[in-house]
Every structure is written in C-alpha cells, then in structure tokens.
Amino acid sequence: MATAYYSHPACRGHDMGAGHPESPQRLDAIADHLIATGLDLALERREAPQATEAALVRVHDPAHVARLREVMQRVDATGQHRALDPDTIAGPGTWAAVVHAAGAAVAATDAVLDGEVENAFCAVRPPGHHATRGQAMGFCFFNSVAIAARHALEVRGLERVAIIDFDVHHGNGTEDIVADDERMLMLSFFQYPFYPGSGTVPLGDNMVNVPVPAYTKGPEIRELIETEWQPRLEAFKPQMLFVSAGFDAHREDDLGQLGLVEADYAWMTQWLMKMAARHAQGRVVSCLEGGYNLSALGRSVAAHLRVLTGA
C-alpha cells in the first residue's frame, strides 16, 4: 500500500511578503530533500483539488468563509496585500492556496478511507491549526485538519477520530472547533508560555493538552506521549488519525524554543502508526503545519515520511 503525497502549485502562490517565515520556500525545501534522499520515489503524488463550500462550512462559520472569500478575491483583483492580523496576510493567490490546502486534506481522507492508499501526507500551505471557527490568525486561514476530520465523521460515517498536534504552538483553532465534540479526541503538546498563549485550561473533556517549558527535549516529550496521550487514545479507540504535523519544535527552528530532532519526529510517527494499526486499520492523514528553518524542515518531514512509507 502506498503513501499518497498531496500538494498543489497554488500552495506556493500564497506569499505574505519578503522575510515572512511562512514562505513558499518551505515547500521547495521539502521537495528538494525528498529528491535528494530518494524518498520521492516511495510516494504516490497526487494533485490536491479545491475544497468545496460544504467542506469549509462544516467547520467554519459561513459568515467567516464568505468574508475571507470576499477579502481574498478583492486582493486578487487589486494585487494589494491585506493584513488580517499582524502575522496573517492575504496576497494575490492566497484564496487558491487555502482552498487547495483544505481540499488536499479532504481528498487524502477519502483516498485512505477508500483503501486507495494506506496513509497520506499533505505538503500544503498555509497551515491551519490556529484558524478558529470564525477567525483567521497565526498564519492560518482555514483549519484543514479539522475540515478533514469533520468530513470523515459527517460525510464518510466514521464514529470516532483523533487529531494529534505536535506543532510547537498550541492548536487553539482546532481546539475551538472540536471542543466537546465527543466524536473527536485532540492530543497535543506545545511550548508554554508561548503564542497563542492558550491551552493550559482545555476547552473540553475531549482534549489532552500537554504544555511544556522552553528547552524541553525529545526524551521528555516521548515520555509525556506515553504517559499522557497513550492511555486516552487507547481508551478512545479512534477509527482514523489526523496529524497536525508541525516541525517547528525542532531545536534549529528560531520560531520555537524546544529541542526536538529528526529522530524524535520518526519516533512520534512510529508511535502514531502503532496506534493507527491497533485501532484504525492503519488509517493516517498528516498535514503540514509549522516548520520554518528550511533545512530542519526538509530533514524532519523526510523522517516523518520515511516511517509513513516504510521506506
């Protein structure tokens, strides 16, 4: 069984300006490293479609979707960037990028559930896990992982799904969306105190939030996964795993201050694959979130994909 690799050229077209860390070069760094290591040969490449309106509004307030569409289409028409918050800027091409990013996650979900592939990775941008039901923030416009998870439940008929978020930042948008939805379990660790300043008090009983201090390293994270995440995941028995795969907890990434290395991302992927094999028929969909040191990002994604593919 193959690992699908979803992406789209439109995801490079979103550009928030010179010097912004969430840059198109992130996808180039991943692609270049996969070629250099030969891992690209182990992947089944698929072009991401656009997400439908119905997929977006299963998660986001319809007024939010309409407002973002209007703003971004005006930006496309005028060529003038528009800041939605100090970190989140719509430019020409942003609308196409965000609908293809969300569409990748939905298409990957369908491909895995249909048995076409065993698992999938979505090499897309912008990231999504800070996008709440009604607000774009933190580089994020729509929450691709939440959109895919809700699609699995409400369109494909699954009863229980889990979202695993290992970005250095708390996925406040995902938590806002899935809190108290008993069909969903969210597991995350994140640096605290740090942007966005949330997560120490979970919004619902279906959250396992593990805030950790700056300079926490891989061995401590591995222990927390086994002691804090695993019992809840084993009891929940998800039918599919969704991963908000942020690689900015790497020790070389200047946007965070945690101490993970490639071996830690490989270990986490092995752990979630073991959980997926035990409870979810091996079904995993992983979507790129953070990761801003280009070299560390390429190496870390390769470590993640090497386990997903079994290469």
Secondary structure as GFF3:
##gff-version 3
##sequence-region A 1 311
A	DSSP	beta_strand	3	7	.	.	.	ID=ss1
A	DSSP	alpha_helix	10	13	.	.	.	ID=ss2
A	DSSP	alpha_helix	25	37	.	.	.	ID=ss3
A	DSSP	three_ten_helix	39	42	.	.	.	ID=ss4
A	DSSP	beta_strand	43	47	.	.	.	ID=ss5
A	DSSP	alpha_helix	53	57	.	.	.	ID=ss6
A	DSSP	alpha_helix	62	78	.	.	.	ID=ss7
A	DSSP	beta_strand	82	85	.	.	.	ID=ss8
A	DSSP	beta_strand	88	90	.	.	.	ID=ss9
A	DSSP	alpha_helix	94	113	.	.	.	ID=ss10
A	DSSP	beta_strand	119	122	.	.	.	ID=ss11
A	DSSP	alpha_helix	144	154	.	.	.	ID=ss12
A	DSSP	beta_strand	161	165	.	.	.	ID=ss13
A	DSSP	alpha_helix	172	178	.	.	.	ID=ss14
A	DSSP	beta_strand	184	191	.	.	.	ID=ss15
A	DSSP	beta_strand	207	212	.	.	.	ID=ss16
A	DSSP	alpha_helix	218	224	.	.	.	ID=ss17
A	DSSP	pi_helix	225	229	.	.	.	ID=ss18
A	DSSP	alpha_helix	230	236	.	.	.	ID=ss19
A	DSSP	beta_strand	241	245	.	.	.	ID=ss20
A	DSSP	alpha_helix	262	279	.	.	.	ID=ss21
A	DSSP	beta_strand	284	288	.	.	.	ID=ss22
A	DSSP	alpha_helix	294	309	.	.	.	ID=ss23
###
